[in-house]
């Protein structure tokens, strides 16, 4: 079998939409040429994805992978139910990555503000529900495959894998009817929050804990779709079990009583997809589809 054709400067230039000379200047760190920072970052990212660039990650791969995957997420004290879902999902990732002989390294947000140098000894990064600002800061510092979970970054350089919550809400409607409220913790990723709530009237979207106790008290005889098991337990103080449909992962649904109707959000399938795409990206087997709804 013939060896895979080696990536050339022309390949990188074509994918980046710039000249071969520009690629050469950037890869050789020429400072005497006027090249925008945006172009520089784009070329470095594409060159690394095509297995050309001699950056830290590529040097590591030349002598064998580090077998370290970075994971970046943020737990917010105001989103306890979301925190439970995220930590459960991270545990799934760690378990599955460990089986593949990969270690997992937690990557703090805004490391530069804390004078923490970017760790270059990683093969890829999984981000979970980061704000646009936090994602951009992280992506600007690393030129390795990045898989975004429950995030809409809308950039073909990166993969985005996310739960299709609107479809799950439609399924819940079969139980609660059309006249319902949507109760959820907020999401850090602005675009994903808009995607999740986009098909529900804004006056029917209640983000906990921003909504007052008075608003919650008014839900006593109302129907509601609740996202997250822990939030559903809190909501039981205001809602009847028979008036609730809860969207929950398998990993957290066990904390709910049997009287609560549950719509399953398959985190296990999402974790497997994240890891499968990451492994393919590390092997330079790039999926042409960068947007995956689960």
Buried (B, 14 or more C-beta within 10 A) or exposed (E): EEEEEEBEBEBBBEBBEBEBEBBBBBBEEEEEEEBEEEBBBBBBBBBBBBBBBEBBBBEBBEEEBBBBBBBBBBEBEEBBBBBBBBBBBBEBBBEBBEEEEBEBBEBEBEBEEEEEEBBBEBBBBBBBBBBBEBBEBBBBBBBBBBBBBBBBBEBEBBBBBBBBBBEBBEBBBEBBEEEBBBBBBBBBBBBBBEBBBEEBEEEBBBBBBEBEEEEBEEBEEBBBBBBBBBBBBBBBEBBBBEBBBBBBBBBBBEEBEEEBBBBEBBBBEBBBBBBEBBBBBBEEEBEEEBEBEB
